[in-house]
Amino acid sequence: MTSGIEKYEFKPGLPQEFEIIDMAELYKQFSDTLTTAHRTNFYHILWFQKGNPIHTIDFKPVKTKSNSVLFLNKDAVQQFDKKGDTGGKVILFTDNFFCKTEMHTKYLKSNILFNNWYSVSQIELENIAPDFINLFELLQSEFKKGKDNYQSDILRNYLHNLLLLSEREKRSQNFNEIKKGADFDYVLLFKDFLETGFRKQKQVSSYSKQMLVTVKRLNQATSKILGKTPKEIIDDRVMLEAKRLLAHTNENVKEVAYQLGFEEPTNFIKYFRKHSNITPIEFRESHT
């Protein structure tokens, strides 16, 4: 374990914050980093072309298949399979690259590939392989060219089309659709505020005030869309971060408690036990 979960920024020096890299080359350059728990400030599209590696995201092992694609949101704590005996391609990009318009920002925040609230999004390419490969080759060809005034826009458009194609296919592969509307928009906004505030704000009223809605209205939205109350969603987010810190760092319980906004470690221990039925130390021992 380390003193903190390693978080990696996008590679400096590239013409734009977008990259396509061979998976074998990625393992060759960064094997130790990839196979240790880490998070990044950018998005991943992992195309597994051969092999069946297990990719771990926030304590959940995800089994992959040959010719399948995994979509990972930024900031997820992940670990690549230690075996490394797989082949494929990786697309990496940031918000700065993709979100040049309000439309792009809204799409990235709401699409089901990076915002699947029930599981990590994965698709099999059997039904769309020709179209997916064609779009990927267009992306790769453009990426290899020298940057000019058009390249970023062309790459962004190809990437957007690749995501749209993948999103359509995901909907045909056992996906639970969430109906768009006011409730959905409230949940998106709530989750945005939660991501920046969960360490200090654990009361539902704090978020409803920022959103300019009543606690009752927020409760209606989250219950309808996610089947959970706002308080349950807040607790889930706090517990996820607590587990990340306990499993992947050597910070003591007191330090973890302070990071998560608990003034007294005893309050954190009671909170953790209430939501997991074990103590922080017991959880750490079971994951080390």
Secondary structure, DSSP 8 states (H G I E B T S, - for coil): -BSS-EEE---TTSSSSEEEEEHHHHHHHHHHHHTS-EEESSEEEEEEEES--EEEETTEEEE--TTEEEEE-TT--EE--TT---EEEEEEE-HHHH-SSHHHHHHHHH-TTT--SSS-EEEE-TTTHHHHHHHHHHHHHHHHS---TTHHHHHHHHHHHHHHHHHHHHHTTT------SHHHHHHHHHHHHHHHHTTT---HHHHHHHHTS-HHHHHHHHHHHHSS-HHHHHHHHHHHHHHHHHHHB---HHHHHHHTT-SSHHHHHHHHHHHHSS-HHHHHHHT-
